[in-house]
Amino acid sequence: MKDEGCPTCGSKNFGILEIENDLKGLSKWKMHCYNCNKFWYSSHQQIYEE
């Protein structure tokens, strides 16, 4: 995960509330900023190695 911070205030003080996975290996993370109390979603590609 890239640690870019909150898109609203730029704070690095945030947490992940939930992670939703789909069948294509993509996950949608619901993020919460503790500084400005905003919520946003971040998408991540999961890479599986065999």
N, CA, C, O and CB atoms as a CASP TS submission, in Angstrom:
PFRMAT TS
TARGET T0000
AUTHOR 0000-0000-0000
METHOD Language model
MODEL 1
PARENT N/A
ATOM      1  N   MET     1       0.833  -1.182   0.000  1.00  0.00           N
ATOM      2  CA  MET     1       0.000   0.000   0.000  1.00  0.00           C
ATOM      3  C   MET     1       0.873   1.239   0.000  1.00  0.00           C
ATOM      4  O   MET     1       1.835   1.323   0.764  1.00  0.00           O
ATOM      5  CB  MET     1      -0.946   0.002   1.203  1.00  0.00           C
ATOM      6  N   LYS     2       0.551   2.190  -0.840  1.00  0.00           N
ATOM      7  CA  LYS     2       1.242   3.473  -0.807  1.00  0.00           C
ATOM      8  C   LYS     2       0.715   4.265   0.383  1.00  0.00           C
ATOM      9  O   LYS     2      -0.486   4.280   0.651  1.00  0.00           O
ATOM     10  CB  LYS     2       1.046   4.264  -2.145  1.00  0.00           C
ATOM     11  N   ASP     3       1.619   4.917   1.084  1.00  0.00           N
ATOM     12  CA  ASP     3       1.222   5.713   2.237  1.00  0.00           C
ATOM     13  C   ASP     3       1.166   7.177   1.828  1.00  0.00           C
ATOM     14  O   ASP     3       2.056   7.958   2.164  1.00  0.00           O
ATOM     15  CB  ASP     3       2.201   5.507   3.425  1.00  0.00           C
ATOM     16  N   GLU     4       0.109   7.548   1.097  1.00  0.00           N
ATOM     17  CA  GLU     4      -0.017   8.899   0.565  1.00  0.00           C
ATOM     18  C   GLU     4      -0.717   9.833   1.529  1.00  0.00           C
ATOM     19  O   GLU     4      -0.659  11.050   1.355  1.00  0.00           O
ATOM     20  CB  GLU     4      -0.757   8.874  -0.742  1.00  0.00           C
ATOM     21  N   GLY     5      -1.369   9.303   2.526  1.00  0.00           N
ATOM     22  CA  GLY     5      -2.082  10.132   3.483  1.00  0.00           C
ATOM     23  C   GLY     5      -3.495  10.457   3.038  1.00  0.00           C
ATOM     24  O   GLY     5      -3.955  10.018   1.984  1.00  0.00           O
ATOM     25  N   CYS     6      -4.160  11.227   3.856  1.00  0.00           N
ATOM     26  CA  CYS     6      -5.544  11.623   3.594  1.00  0.00           C
ATOM     27  C   CYS     6      -5.613  12.542   2.376  1.00  0.00           C
ATOM     28  O   CYS     6      -4.838  13.495   2.291  1.00  0.00           O
ATOM     29  CB  CYS     6      -6.151  12.322   4.828  1.00  0.00           C
ATOM     30  N   PRO     7      -6.527  12.280   1.422  1.00  0.00           N
ATOM     31  CA  PRO     7      -6.641  13.152   0.251  1.00  0.00           C
ATOM     32  C   PRO     7      -7.200  14.536   0.582  1.00  0.00           C
ATOM     33  O   PRO     7      -7.054  15.463  -0.216  1.00  0.00           O
ATOM     34  CB  PRO     7      -7.517  12.495  -0.786  1.00  0.00           C
ATOM     35  N   THR     8      -7.835  14.690   1.741  1.00  0.00           N
ATOM     36  CA  THR     8      -8.400  15.978   2.133  1.00  0.00           C
ATOM     37  C   THR     8      -7.387  16.860   2.849  1.00  0.00           C
ATOM     38  O   THR     8      -7.171  18.008   2.461  1.00  0.00           O
ATOM     39  CB  THR     8      -9.605  15.765   3.020  1.00  0.00           C
ATOM     40  N   CYS     9      -6.756  16.314   3.913  1.00  0.00           N
ATOM     41  CA  CYS     9      -5.857  17.147   4.723  1.00  0.00           C
ATOM     42  C   CYS     9      -4.394  16.727   4.627  1.00  0.00           C
ATOM     43  O   CYS     9      -3.517  17.451   5.100  1.00  0.00           O
ATOM     44  CB  CYS     9      -6.289  17.107   6.166  1.00  0.00           C
ATOM     45  N   GLY    10      -4.109  15.559   4.018  1.00  0.00           N
ATOM     46  CA  GLY    10      -2.734  15.103   3.852  1.00  0.00           C
ATOM     47  C   GLY    10      -2.143  14.406   5.065  1.00  0.00           C
ATOM     48  O   GLY    10      -0.969  14.036   5.055  1.00  0.00           O
ATOM     49  N   SER    11      -2.943  14.221   6.113  1.00  0.00           N
ATOM     50  CA  SER    11      -2.453  13.591   7.337  1.00  0.00           C
ATOM     51  C   SER    11      -2.132  12.117   7.103  1.00  0.00           C
ATOM     52  O   SER    11      -2.821  11.437   6.342  1.00  0.00           O
ATOM     53  CB  SER    11      -3.484  13.734   8.462  1.00  0.00           C
ATOM     54  N   LYS    12      -1.086  11.631   7.760  1.00  0.00           N
ATOM     55  CA  LYS    12      -0.739  10.206   7.702  1.00  0.00           C
ATOM     56  C   LYS    12      -1.396   9.443   8.852  1.00  0.00           C
ATOM     57  O   LYS    12      -1.166   8.244   9.012  1.00  0.00           O
ATOM     58  CB  LYS    12       0.795  10.020   7.746  1.00  0.00           C
ATOM     59  N   ASN    13      -2.209  10.129   9.650  1.00  0.00           N
ATOM     60  CA  ASN    13      -2.872   9.529  10.802  1.00  0.00           C
ATOM     61  C   ASN    13      -4.252   9.023  10.377  1.00  0.00           C
ATOM     62  O   ASN    13      -5.265   9.686  10.598  1.00  0.00           O
ATOM     63  CB  ASN    13      -2.991  10.552  11.973  1.00  0.00           C
ATOM     64  N   PHE    14      -4.272   7.823   9.756  1.00  0.00           N
ATOM     65  CA  PHE    14      -5.525   7.249   9.288  1.00  0.00           C
ATOM     66  C   PHE    14      -5.524   5.753   9.520  1.00  0.00           C
ATOM     67  O   PHE    14      -4.481   5.156   9.788  1.00  0.00           O
ATOM     68  CB  PHE    14      -5.753   7.563   7.804  1.00  0.00           C
ATOM     69  N   GLY    15      -6.699   5.150   9.417  1.00  0.00           N
ATOM     70  CA  GLY    15      -6.822   3.714   9.614  1.00  0.00           C
ATOM     71  C   GLY    15      -7.713   3.102   8.559  1.00  0.00           C
ATOM     72  O   GLY    15      -8.436   3.801   7.848  1.00  0.00           O
ATOM     73  N   ILE    16      -7.650   1.781   8.466  1.00  0.00           N
ATOM     74  CA  ILE    16      -8.475   1.022   7.527  1.00  0.00           C
ATOM     75  C   ILE    16      -9.656   0.457   8.302  1.00  0.00           C
ATOM     76  O   ILE    16      -9.470  -0.277   9.272  1.00  0.00           O
ATOM     77  CB  ILE    16      -7.653  -0.123   6.826  1.00  0.00           C
ATOM     78  N   LEU    17     -10.878   0.799   7.876  1.00  0.00           N
ATOM     79  CA  LEU    17     -12.070   0.322   8.564  1.00  0.00           C
ATOM     80  C   LEU    17     -12.525  -1.035   8.047  1.00  0.00           C
ATOM     81  O   LEU    17     -12.895  -1.910   8.830  1.00  0.00           O
ATOM     82  CB  LEU    17     -13.188   1.326   8.420  1.00  0.00           C
ATOM     83  N   GLU    18     -12.499  -1.208   6.737  1.00  0.00           N
ATOM     84  CA  GLU    18     -12.924  -2.489   6.164  1.00  0.00           C
ATOM     85  C   GLU    18     -12.255  -2.700   4.823  1.00  0.00           C
ATOM     86  O   GLU    18     -11.852  -1.751   4.151  1.00  0.00           O
ATOM     87  CB  GLU    18     -14.457  -2.548   6.012  1.00  0.00           C
ATOM     88  N   ILE    19     -12.144  -3.968   4.445  1.00  0.00           N
ATOM     89  CA  ILE    19     -11.564  -4.339   3.160  1.00  0.00           C
ATOM     90  C   ILE    19     -12.549  -5.263   2.459  1.00  0.00           C
ATOM     91  O   ILE    19     -12.944  -6.291   3.010  1.00  0.00           O
ATOM     92  CB  ILE    19     -10.162  -5.024   3.334  1.00  0.00           C
ATOM     93  N   GLU    20     -12.947  -4.896   1.235  1.00  0.00           N
ATOM     94  CA  GLU    20     -13.838  -5.722   0.424  1.00  0.00           C
ATOM     95  C   GLU    20     -13.040  -6.285  -0.737  1.00  0.00           C
ATOM     96  O   GLU    20     -12.378  -5.532  -1.451  1.00  0.00           O
ATOM     97  CB  GLU    20     -15.069  -4.906  -0.085  1.00  0.00           C
ATOM     98  N   ASN    21     -13.090  -7.594  -0.941  1.00  0.00           N
ATOM     99  CA  ASN    21     -12.372  -8.245  -2.038  1.00  0.00           C
ATOM    100  C   ASN    21     -13.358  -8.692  -3.106  1.00  0.00           C
ATOM    101  O   ASN    21     -14.482  -9.090  -2.800  1.00  0.00           O
ATOM    102  CB  ASN    21     -11.551  -9.450  -1.524  1.00  0.00           C
ATOM    103  N   ASP    22     -12.927  -8.623  -4.365  1.00  0.00           N
ATOM    104  CA  ASP    22     -13.756  -9.161  -5.437  1.00  0.00           C
ATOM    105  C   ASP    22     -13.069 -10.378  -6.059  1.00  0.00           C
ATOM    106  O   ASP    22     -11.977 -10.762  -5.640  1.00  0.00           O
ATOM    107  CB  ASP    22     -14.034  -8.078  -6.513  1.00  0.00           C
ATOM    108  N   LEU    23     -13.707 -10.977  -7.052  1.00  0.00           N
ATOM    109  CA  LEU    23     -13.197 -12.215  -7.643  1.00  0.00           C
ATOM    110  C   LEU    23     -11.997 -11.993  -8.551  1.00  0.00           C
ATOM    111  O   LEU    23     -11.305 -12.952  -8.893  1.00  0.00           O
ATOM    112  CB  LEU    23     -14.287 -12.895  -8.419  1.00  0.00           C
ATOM    113  N   LYS    24     -11.734 -10.753  -8.949  1.00  0.00           N
ATOM    114  CA  LYS    24     -10.620 -10.460  -9.851  1.00  0.00           C
ATOM    115  C   LYS    24      -9.325 -10.160  -9.106  1.00  0.00           C
ATOM    116  O   LYS    24      -8.315  -9.840  -9.733  1.00  0.00           O
ATOM    117  CB  LYS    24     -10.973  -9.292 -10.738  1.00  0.00           C
ATOM    118  N   GLY    25      -9.340 -10.257  -7.785  1.00  0.00           N
ATOM    119  CA  GLY    25      -8.132  -9.982  -7.013  1.00  0.00           C
ATOM    120  C   GLY    25      -7.975  -8.529  -6.615  1.00  0.00           C
ATOM    121  O   GLY    25      -6.936  -8.141  -6.081  1.00  0.00           O
ATOM    122  N   LEU    26      -8.997  -7.718  -6.869  1.00  0.00           N
ATOM    123  CA  LEU    26      -8.951  -6.318  -6.454  1.00  0.00           C
ATOM    124  C   LEU    26      -9.588  -6.178  -5.076  1.00  0.00           C
ATOM    125  O   LEU    26     -10.541  -6.885  -4.749  1.00  0.00           O
ATOM    126  CB  LEU    26      -9.670  -5.408  -7.488  1.00  0.00           C
ATOM    127  N   SER    27      -9.068  -5.284  -4.295  1.00  0.00           N
ATOM    128  CA  SER    27      -9.673  -5.020  -2.998  1.00  0.00           C
ATOM    129  C   SER    27      -9.935  -3.529  -2.857  1.00  0.00           C
ATOM    130  O   SER    27      -9.139  -2.700  -3.299  1.00  0.00           O
ATOM    131  CB  SER    27      -8.771  -5.528  -1.853  1.00  0.00           C
ATOM    132  N   LYS    28     -11.065  -3.199  -2.233  1.00  0.00           N
ATOM    133  CA  LYS    28     -11.446  -1.810  -1.993  1.00  0.00           C
ATOM    134  C   LYS    28     -11.345  -1.572  -0.490  1.00  0.00           C
ATOM    135  O   LYS    28     -12.027  -2.229   0.296  1.00  0.00           O
ATOM    136  CB  LYS    28     -12.900  -1.497  -2.535  1.00  0.00           C
ATOM    137  N   TRP    29     -10.493  -0.633  -0.097  1.00  0.00           N
ATOM    138  CA  TRP    29     -10.256  -0.358   1.313  1.00  0.00           C
ATOM    139  C   TRP    29     -10.990   0.913   1.711  1.00  0.00           C
ATOM    140  O   TRP    29     -10.831   1.950   1.066  1.00  0.00           O
ATOM    141  CB  TRP    29      -8.744  -0.230   1.605  1.00  0.00           C
ATOM    142  N   LYS    30     -11.798   0.840   2.775  1.00  0.00           N
ATOM    143  CA  LYS    30     -12.447   2.032   3.315  1.00  0.00           C
ATOM    144  C   LYS    30     -11.520   2.616   4.374  1.00  0.00           C
ATOM    145  O   LYS    30     -11.237   1.976   5.387  1.00  0.00           O
ATOM    146  CB  LYS    30     -13.868   1.702   3.915  1.00  0.00           C
ATOM    147  N   MET    31     -11.050   3.837   4.128  1.00  0.00           N
ATOM    148  CA  MET    31     -10.087   4.494   5.003  1.00  0.00           C
ATOM    149  C   MET    31     -10.778   5.584   5.817  1.00  0.00           C
ATOM    150  O   MET    31     -11.771   6.167   5.381  1.00  0.00           O
ATOM    151  CB  MET    31      -8.922   5.087   4.183  1.00  0.00           C
ATOM    152  N   HIS    32     -10.236   5.853   7.013  1.00  0.00           N
ATOM    153  CA  HIS    32     -10.774   6.887   7.896  1.00  0.00           C
ATOM    154  C   HIS    32      -9.629   7.727   8.429  1.00  0.00           C
ATOM    155  O   HIS    32      -8.695   7.199   9.032  1.00  0.00           O
ATOM    156  CB  HIS    32     -11.588   6.264   9.062  1.00  0.00           C
ATOM    157  N   CYS    33      -9.698   9.035   8.209  1.00  0.00           N
ATOM    158  CA  CYS    33      -8.679   9.957   8.718  1.00  0.00           C
ATOM    159  C   CYS    33      -9.044  10.364  10.140  1.00  0.00           C
ATOM    160  O   CYS    33     -10.151  10.839  10.393  1.00  0.00           O
ATOM    161  CB  CYS    33      -8.545  11.215   7.799  1.00  0.00           C
ATOM    162  N   TYR    34      -8.110  10.175  11.062  1.00  0.00           N
ATOM    163  CA  TYR    34      -8.356  10.550  12.455  1.00  0.00           C
ATOM    164  C   TYR    34      -8.162  12.046  12.677  1.00  0.00           C
ATOM    165  O   TYR    34      -8.605  12.577  13.694  1.00  0.00           O
ATOM    166  CB  TYR    34      -7.434   9.765  13.383  1.00  0.00           C
ATOM    167  N   ASN    35      -7.507  12.734  11.742  1.00  0.00           N
ATOM    168  CA  ASN    35      -7.241  14.163  11.886  1.00  0.00           C
ATOM    169  C   ASN    35      -8.463  15.002  11.496  1.00  0.00           C
ATOM    170  O   ASN    35      -8.923  15.829  12.282  1.00  0.00           O
ATOM    171  CB  ASN    35      -6.034  14.562  11.030  1.00  0.00           C
ATOM    172  N   CYS    36      -8.991  14.790  10.278  1.00  0.00           N
ATOM    173  CA  CYS    36     -10.130  15.599   9.808  1.00  0.00           C
ATOM    174  C   CYS    36     -11.442  14.816   9.801  1.00  0.00           C
ATOM    175  O   CYS    36     -12.488  15.367   9.457  1.00  0.00           O
ATOM    176  CB  CYS    36      -9.849  16.127   8.408  1.00  0.00           C
ATOM    177  N   ASN    37     -11.397  13.530  10.179  1.00  0.00           N
ATOM    178  CA  ASN    37     -12.576  12.670  10.325  1.00  0.00           C
ATOM    179  C   ASN    37     -13.299  12.405   9.001  1.00  0.00           C
ATOM    180  O   ASN    37     -14.511  12.191   8.995  1.00  0.00           O
ATOM    181  CB  ASN    37     -13.541  13.296  11.303  1.00  0.00           C
ATOM    182  N   LYS    38     -12.563  12.418   7.875  1.00  0.00           N
ATOM    183  CA  LYS    38     -13.139  12.120   6.561  1.00  0.00           C
ATOM    184  C   LYS    38     -12.958  10.636   6.239  1.00  0.00           C
ATOM    185  O   LYS    38     -12.103   9.963   6.814  1.00  0.00           O
ATOM    186  CB  LYS    38     -12.484  13.000   5.460  1.00  0.00           C
ATOM    187  N   PHE    39     -13.775  10.141   5.314  1.00  0.00           N
ATOM    188  CA  PHE    39     -13.687   8.767   4.835  1.00  0.00           C
ATOM    189  C   PHE    39     -13.389   8.793   3.340  1.00  0.00           C
ATOM    190  O   PHE    39     -13.822   9.699   2.628  1.00  0.00           O
ATOM    191  CB  PHE    39     -15.002   7.980   5.130  1.00  0.00           C
ATOM    192  N   TRP    40     -12.646   7.791   2.871  1.00  0.00           N
ATOM    193  CA  TRP    40     -12.404   7.650   1.437  1.00  0.00           C
ATOM    194  C   TRP    40     -12.117   6.189   1.137  1.00  0.00           C
ATOM    195  O   TRP    40     -11.863   5.393   2.041  1.00  0.00           O
ATOM    196  CB  TRP    40     -11.227   8.556   0.968  1.00  0.00           C
ATOM    197  N   TYR    41     -12.160   5.846  -0.148  1.00  0.00           N
ATOM    198  CA  TYR    41     -11.889   4.483  -0.591  1.00  0.00           C
ATOM    199  C   TYR    41     -10.604   4.449  -1.396  1.00  0.00           C
ATOM    200  O   TYR    41     -10.294   5.374  -2.146  1.00  0.00           O
ATOM    201  CB  TYR    41     -13.061   3.933  -1.424  1.00  0.00           C
ATOM    202  N   SER    42      -9.870   3.376  -1.227  1.00  0.00           N
ATOM    203  CA  SER    42      -8.635   3.159  -1.961  1.00  0.00           C
ATOM    204  C   SER    42      -8.683   1.757  -2.551  1.00  0.00           C
ATOM    205  O   SER    42      -9.042   0.806  -1.856  1.00  0.00           O
ATOM    206  CB  SER    42      -7.381   3.349  -1.045  1.00  0.00           C
ATOM    207  N   SER    43      -8.327   1.616  -3.827  1.00  0.00           N
ATOM    208  CA  SER    43      -8.319   0.306  -4.483  1.00  0.00           C
ATOM    209  C   SER    43      -6.905  -0.236  -4.552  1.00  0.00           C
ATOM    210  O   SER    43      -5.951   0.510  -4.772  1.00  0.00           O
ATOM    211  CB  SER    43      -8.925   0.396  -5.894  1.00  0.00           C
ATOM    212  N   HIS    44      -6.778  -1.534  -4.363  1.00  0.00           N
ATOM    213  CA  HIS    44      -5.470  -2.179  -4.372  1.00  0.00           C
ATOM    214  C   HIS    44      -5.542  -3.475  -5.159  1.00  0.00           C
ATOM    215  O   HIS    44      -6.526  -4.210  -5.078  1.00  0.00           O
ATOM    216  CB  HIS    44      -4.977  -2.445  -2.936  1.00  0.00           C
ATOM    217  N   GLN    45      -4.504  -3.744  -5.912  1.00  0.00           N
ATOM    218  CA  GLN    45      -4.381  -4.994  -6.659  1.00  0.00           C
ATOM    219  C   GLN    45      -3.604  -5.979  -5.814  1.00  0.00           C
ATOM    220  O   GLN    45      -2.490  -5.691  -5.378  1.00  0.00           O
ATOM    221  CB  GLN    45      -3.688  -4.774  -8.036  1.00  0.00           C
ATOM    222  N   GLN    46      -4.188  -7.136  -5.585  1.00  0.00           N
ATOM    223  CA  GLN    46      -3.491  -8.176  -4.841  1.00  0.00           C
ATOM    224  C   GLN    46      -2.741  -9.045  -5.830  1.00  0.00           C
ATOM    225  O   GLN    46      -3.320  -9.522  -6.806  1.00  0.00           O
ATOM    226  CB  GLN    46      -4.476  -9.022  -3.986  1.00  0.00           C
ATOM    227  N   ILE    47      -1.463  -9.254  -5.587  1.00  0.00           N
ATOM    228  CA  ILE    47      -0.627 -10.064  -6.465  1.00  0.00           C
ATOM    229  C   ILE    47      -0.338 -11.383  -5.766  1.00  0.00           C
ATOM    230  O   ILE    47       0.218 -11.418  -4.668  1.00  0.00           O
ATOM    231  CB  ILE    47       0.697  -9.322  -6.836  1.00  0.00           C
ATOM    232  N   TYR    48      -0.724 -12.456  -6.421  1.00  0.00           N
ATOM    233  CA  TYR    48      -0.507 -13.783  -5.855  1.00  0.00           C
ATOM    234  C   TYR    48       0.667 -14.441  -6.559  1.00  0.00           C
ATOM    235  O   TYR    48       0.714 -14.491  -7.788  1.00  0.00           O
ATOM    236  CB  TYR    48      -1.779 -14.658  -5.977  1.00  0.00           C
ATOM    237  N   GLU    49       1.598 -14.938  -5.789  1.00  0.00           N
ATOM    238  CA  GLU    49       2.749 -15.635  -6.363  1.00  0.00           C
ATOM    239  C   GLU    49       2.641 -17.115  -6.036  1.00  0.00           C
ATOM    240  O   GLU    49       2.223 -17.493  -4.941  1.00  0.00           O
ATOM    241  CB  GLU    49       4.089 -15.048  -5.830  1.00  0.00           C
ATOM    242  N   GLU    50       3.020 -17.940  -6.992  1.00  0.00           N
ATOM    243  CA  GLU    50       2.971 -19.391  -6.779  1.00  0.00           C
ATOM    244  C   GLU    50       4.353 -19.939  -6.543  1.00  0.00           C
ATOM    245  O   GLU    50       4.514 -21.142  -6.343  1.00  0.00           O
ATOM    246  CB  GLU    50       2.326 -20.099  -7.969  1.00  0.00           C
TER
END
